[in-house]
Amino acid sequence: MDWNDLLERLGRGEGIHTEFKLKIPHPDDLAAAIVSMANTDGGEIIIGVNDLRQSVGVDLNELDAIMKQVDNVARNNCEPPLTVVQETIPIPHGKDKLCVIIHVPKGQQRPYRTNRGVYYIRTTSGRQQASREELLRLFQSAEALHIDELPCRGTSTADLDVPYFLKFFQHAYGLTIEESGLSLEQVLRNMRLLTKDNNLTLAGMALFGRQPQHFYPHMAVYSARMEGKDMSGDILDRKDIEGNLESQLLGAEAFIRLHLRERHRIRGFEPERQLELPPEIFREAIINALVHRDYTVRAPLRLLIFDDRVEVHTPGKPPNTVDVEAMKAGIHVPRNPIILTHMAKMGYVTRIGSGVPRIFRLVTETVGRPPILELTSAELILTVPRPDPYL
């Protein structure tokens, strides 16, 4: 950037790629400015510009201290650390005065946050804290970081259900932790269940935590048997199903089995009990919801049983590029790949996207019509019709 480029920027004013500062700001403010640009599209922070968009510059004898502070903030006050490029432009009308230009690249490890744990983005009107939806889009656009890798602050291996995890590990890998030659912490880090700071990740807490709802109250399945065919009916039975993801799955399955009708079919000379709908339908539906739900949305998964249907409400929208038709075709983009990987090792998912097509086939074969998959502004709703009890 040269003097003419700077004049052009001053004329345009602040925007999505430009922010002016009169002097070097407090480290927290500078970190917020750097993070906001790295999370958006990159840009320049120009130091030495007053509120009237006039280049007043900074003193030459302050330059080394300013540039060192900028590098220090980018490295130590931004997570992950960032590398910024600085240059200076002398001011023709000011003796020993110059502007410092901080070039912030569009980050390759988005989303970035300050060391105070706040995520910022740039907009045409300036900098603002990222909303839940904006933060979700940042996570979805990042290839190296997913929501289920986020640290669960304030946790450690003391919050892990160690016997449960050890049983899983031996079943999944055919050996004990001792036989692996690694410590428990190293194994957990390798599996992305523990961060380098020894916090359990969201996946670690969801899959193997002792009390996941203590840290994530919305990580639960709220189940209800409603009287009639709409929400105006009385609640005949209700259960809030908590615990780890496997406990939630098994609890939801038990609730469904309790409230679905049983049919008696004669095979040979013996009667055989059979649920009105194949249990596999709801196992697939609940697994899909637990594995692929948006855990940034602070709402529980809901399971509602009416006289004529069963509804599974999954919080949040599917990841980018995935719509209802894509899901019906078996196309899926893993939102929580760590959870998906370990649920697959438990034997609950195949990772080939067959869950939704299988649900549609089983429901159609049993009831004579397909289920309904509906996407609203806040959730994905699967509606499974129940067979006519008199047929």
C-alpha positions in Angstrom: 0.0 0.0 0.0 1.3 3.5 -0.9 0.2 7.0 0.1 -2.3 7.2 -2.8 -3.8 3.9 -1.7 -4.1 5.1 1.8 -5.9 8.3 0.7 -8.3 6.2 -1.2 -9.0 4.1 1.8 -9.5 7.2 4.0 -12.0 8.5 1.4 -14.0 5.3 1.4 -14.1 5.1 5.2 -14.4 2.0 7.4 -16.0 -1.1 6.1 -15.8 -4.9 6.0 -12.1 -4.8 5.0 -11.0 -1.6 6.8 -10.8 -0.4 10.4 -9.1 2.9 11.6 -7.4 3.4 14.9 -5.8 6.7 16.2 -3.2 4.8 18.2 -2.4 1.3 19.2 -5.5 0.0 21.1 -5.7 -2.1 24.2 -4.6 -5.7 23.5 -8.2 -6.9 24.0 -9.6 -4.4 21.5 -6.8 -5.2 19.0 -7.3 -8.9 19.3 -11.0 -8.4 18.6 -10.2 -6.4 15.5 -7.8 -9.0 14.2 -10.1 -11.9 14.9 -13.1 -10.2 13.3 -11.2 -9.8 10.0 -9.6 -13.3 10.1 -13.1 -14.8 10.6 -14.6 -12.8 7.6 -12.5 -12.0 4.6 -9.3 -10.4 5.8 -8.5 -6.8 5.6 -6.4 -3.9 7.0 -6.3 -2.2 10.4 -4.8 1.2 9.9 -3.2 2.9 13.0 -2.7 6.7 12.9 -6.2 7.8 11.7 -8.5 10.1 13.7 -12.3 10.2 13.8 -12.4 12.7 10.9 -10.6 10.1 8.8 -7.5 12.2 8.7 -4.0 10.7 8.7 -2.3 12.0 11.8 0.1 9.1 12.1 2.1 7.9 15.1 5.6 9.0 16.2 8.5 7.3 14.6 10.1 6.6 18.0 7.0 4.5 18.9 7.1 2.3 15.9 9.1 -0.6 17.2 7.0 -0.9 20.3 3.8 -0.7 18.3 4.9 -3.4 15.8 6.1 -5.7 18.6 2.8 -5.3 20.4 0.8 -6.1 17.3 2.8 -9.3 16.7 2.4 -10.3 20.3 -1.4 -9.8 20.3 -1.8 -11.7 17.1 0.3 -14.6 18.5 -0.9 -14.7 22.1 -4.3 -13.0 22.3 -5.9 -14.8 19.3 -6.9 -18.4 19.2 -5.5 -20.1 17.1 -2.6 -17.7 16.8 -2.4 -15.6 13.7 0.4 -14.2 11.5 -0.2 -10.7 10.4 2.0 -8.5 8.0 2.8 -4.9 9.0 4.0 -2.1 6.8 4.4 1.7 7.4 3.5 4.7 5.2 5.2 8.0 5.9 2.9 11.0 6.1 4.1 13.8 3.8 2.7 16.6 6.0 4.0 15.3 9.3 7.6 15.2 10.3 8.6 11.7 11.7 5.0 10.6 11.5 3.7 7.5 9.8 0.7 5.2 9.6 1.0 1.5 10.5 -0.9 -0.9 8.2 -1.8 -4.3 9.7 -2.6 -6.7 7.0 -4.9 -9.5 8.4 -5.3 -12.5 6.2 -8.5 -14.5 5.8 -7.9 -17.2 8.4 -7.2 -20.7 7.3 -8.2 -22.1 10.7 -11.5 -20.4 11.2 -13.2 -19.7 13.5 -10.9 -17.6 15.5 -11.6 -16.1 18.9 -9.9 -13.8 21.4 -8.2 -15.3 24.4 -11.2 -14.2 26.4 -13.3 -16.7 24.4 -15.2 -14.3 22.2 -15.8 -14.8 18.4 -16.1 -11.7 16.3 -16.9 -11.0 12.6 -16.7 -8.0 10.3 -19.8 -6.4 8.7 -20.3 -3.4 6.5 -21.0 -1.4 9.6 -18.0 -2.6 11.6 -17.2 -5.3 14.1 -19.7 -7.4 16.0 -19.8 -10.5 18.2 -20.7 -13.5 16.1 -24.3 -14.8 16.6 -24.9 -18.5 17.0 -25.9 -18.8 13.4 -22.9 -16.9 12.2 -20.6 -19.0 14.4 -22.2 -22.2 13.0 -21.5 -21.1 9.4 -17.9 -20.4 10.4 -17.5 -23.9 11.8 -19.2 -25.5 8.8 -16.8 -23.6 6.4 -13.7 -24.8 8.3 -12.3 -28.2 7.4 -10.0 -28.7 10.3 -12.3 -27.8 13.2 -15.8 -29.0 14.0 -18.4 -28.2 16.6 -17.8 -31.5 18.5 -14.1 -30.6 18.8 -14.9 -27.5 20.9 -13.5 -27.7 24.5 -15.9 -28.1 27.3 -14.4 -25.4 29.6 -13.8 -26.3 33.2 -13.7 -30.1 32.6 -11.0 -32.7 32.9 -10.7 -36.5 32.9 -12.3 -36.3 36.4 -15.6 -35.7 34.5 -15.1 -38.8 32.3 -17.0 -42.0 33.0 -13.7 -44.0 33.0 -15.1 -47.5 33.4 -17.5 -46.9 30.6 -14.8 -45.5 28.3 -12.4 -48.3 29.1 -15.1 -50.9 28.2 -15.7 -49.1 24.9 -12.0 -48.8 24.1 -11.4 -52.5 24.6 -14.5 -53.4 22.5 -13.6 -51.0 19.7 -9.9 -51.7 19.5 -9.4 -55.1 20.9 -6.9 -54.1 23.6 -6.7 -52.3 26.9 -5.2 -48.9 27.5 -2.2 -50.5 29.2 -1.7 -52.8 26.2 -1.7 -49.7 23.9 1.4 -48.4 25.7 -0.2 -44.9 26.0 -1.6 -43.0 28.9 -5.4 -42.4 29.2 -4.9 -38.7 28.4 -2.9 -39.4 25.3 -5.5 -41.9 24.0 -8.2 -39.4 24.6 -6.3 -36.7 22.8 -5.6 -39.0 19.9 -9.4 -39.7 19.7 -10.1 -36.0 19.9 -12.0 -36.4 23.1 -9.6 -34.3 25.1 -7.9 -31.0 24.2 -4.2 -30.2 24.7 -5.4 -28.1 27.7 -6.9 -31.2 29.2 -10.5 -30.1 28.7 -13.0 -32.8 27.5 -14.3 -31.8 24.0 -18.0 -31.6 23.4 -17.7 -35.1 21.8 -15.9 -36.4 24.8 -18.5 -35.1 27.2 -21.4 -36.2 25.0 -20.1 -39.8 24.5 -18.3 -40.6 27.7 -19.1 -37.8 30.3 -20.4 -38.8 33.7 -22.9 -35.9 33.8 -23.1 -34.3 30.4 -26.2 -32.3 31.3 -24.3 -30.5 34.0 -22.3 -28.7 31.3 -24.9 -29.0 28.4 -28.4 -28.9 29.8 -29.9 -29.1 26.3 -28.1 -32.3 25.5 -31.1 -34.5 26.2 -34.2 -36.1 24.7 -37.6 -34.8 26.0 -40.2 -37.5 25.4 -43.9 -37.2 25.7 -47.0 -39.3 25.0 -49.8 -36.9 24.0 -53.5 -37.6 24.2 -55.1 -37.1 20.8 -53.7 -35.8 17.6 -52.2 -32.4 18.5 -50.4 -30.4 21.2 -53.6 -29.3 22.9 -54.1 -32.7 24.4 -53.1 -33.8 27.9 -49.6 -35.2 28.5 -50.3 -38.8 29.4 -46.7 -39.7 30.1 -43.4 -37.8 30.0 -39.7 -38.6 30.5 -36.6 -36.3 30.2 -33.9 -38.7 29.0 -30.4 -37.7 30.0 -27.0 -39.3 30.4 -24.5 -39.9 27.6 -25.6 -40.4 24.0 -25.9 -44.2 24.2 -28.1 -43.8 27.4 -30.3 -41.2 25.5 -30.7 -43.6 22.6 -31.6 -46.6 24.7 -33.9 -44.5 26.9 -35.7 -43.1 23.9 -36.1 -46.6 22.4 -37.6 -47.8 25.7 -40.1 -44.9 25.8 -41.2 -45.7 22.2 -41.6 -49.4 22.9 -43.7 -48.6 26.0 -46.2 -46.5 24.1 -46.5 -48.2 20.7 -49.2 -50.8 20.3 -48.4 -54.5 20.0 -50.0 -56.8 17.5 -50.4 -60.5 17.8 -49.6 -62.6 14.8 -49.9 -66.4 14.6 -46.9 -68.3 13.4 -47.5 -72.0 13.4 -49.5 -72.6 16.6 -47.9 -69.9 18.7 -48.9 -66.2 18.9 -46.1 -63.7 18.2 -46.0 -60.2 19.6 -45.0 -57.5 17.2 -44.9 -53.7 17.5 -47.1 -51.7 15.2 -44.0 -50.1 13.7 -40.5 -51.7 13.3 -38.3 -50.5 16.2 -35.5 -50.0 13.6 -37.3 -47.0 12.3 -36.9 -45.1 15.6 -33.4 -46.4 16.3 -32.3 -44.9 13.0 -34.3 -41.7 13.6 -32.9 -41.1 17.1 -29.3 -42.0 16.1 -29.5 -39.6 13.2 -30.8 -36.9 15.5 -28.2 -37.5 18.2 -25.3 -37.7 15.8 -26.1 -34.9 13.3 -28.0 -32.4 15.5 -26.7 -28.9 16.0 -25.3 -28.7 19.5 -24.9 -25.0 19.3 -28.7 -24.7 19.5 -29.6 -24.8 23.1 -32.7 -26.9 22.8 -33.3 -30.6 23.5 -34.2 -33.3 21.0 -38.0 -33.9 21.3 -39.8 -37.2 20.8 -43.6 -36.8 20.7 -46.0 -39.7 20.4 -49.6 -38.9 19.3 -52.6 -41.1 18.6 -51.9 -41.1 14.8 -48.1 -40.4 14.5 -44.7 -40.2 16.1 -42.6 -37.0 15.7 -38.8 -36.6 16.1 -37.8 -33.0 16.4 -34.0 -32.4 15.8 -32.7 -28.9 16.8 -31.1 -26.8 14.1 -30.9 -27.0 10.3 -28.7 -29.5 8.4 -25.2 -28.5 7.4 -24.7 -26.3 4.4 -25.7 -27.8 1.0 -27.9 -30.5 2.6 -31.6 -30.3 2.1 -34.6 -32.6 2.6 -34.3 -34.2 -0.8 -30.6 -34.8 -0.4 -31.3 -36.5 2.9 -33.9 -38.8 1.3 -31.3 -39.7 -1.3 -28.8 -40.7 1.5 -26.5 -37.7 1.1 -25.1 -36.4 4.3 -22.4 -34.0 5.4 -21.1 -34.9 8.9 -21.6 -32.0 11.3 -20.1 -33.9 14.2 -17.5 -36.3 12.7 -16.0 -37.3 16.0 -19.3 -38.3 17.5 -20.2 -40.1 14.2 -16.9 -42.0 14.3 -17.3 -43.3 17.8 -21.0 -44.1 17.5 -20.0 -46.1 14.4 -17.4 -48.0 16.5 -20.3 -48.8 19.0 -22.1 -50.3 16.1 -24.9 -47.8 15.9 -24.2 -46.1 12.5 -22.7 -47.1 9.2 -21.4 -43.7 8.0 -22.7 -44.4 4.5 -25.9 -42.2 4.8 -28.3 -45.2 4.7 -30.3 -44.1 7.7 -33.0 -41.8 6.2 -33.6 -44.0 3.1 -34.0 -47.0 5.4 -36.5 -45.1 7.5 -38.6 -44.2 4.4 -38.5 -47.8 3.1 -39.6 -49.4 6.5 -42.4 -46.9 7.1 -43.8 -47.2 3.6 -43.7 -51.0 3.7 -45.4 -51.0 7.2 -48.0 -48.3 6.9 -48.5 -48.0 3.1 -47.3 -44.4 2.9 -44.0 -42.6 3.5 -43.0 -40.5 6.5 -42.8 -36.7 6.2 -39.5 -34.9 6.6 -39.9 -31.2 7.1 -37.3 -28.5 7.6 -38.4 -25.4 9.5 -36.4 -22.3 10.5 -35.4 -23.9 13.8 -35.5 -27.7 13.5 -35.9 -30.8 11.3 -39.1 -32.7 12.0 -39.6 -36.4 11.0 -43.2 -37.5 11.2 -43.9 -41.2 11.2 -47.6 -42.2 10.7 -48.9 -44.9 12.9 -51.0 -47.7 11.4 -54.7 -47.7 11.8 -55.4 -49.8 14.9 -58.5 -51.3 13.4 -56.8 -52.7 10.3 
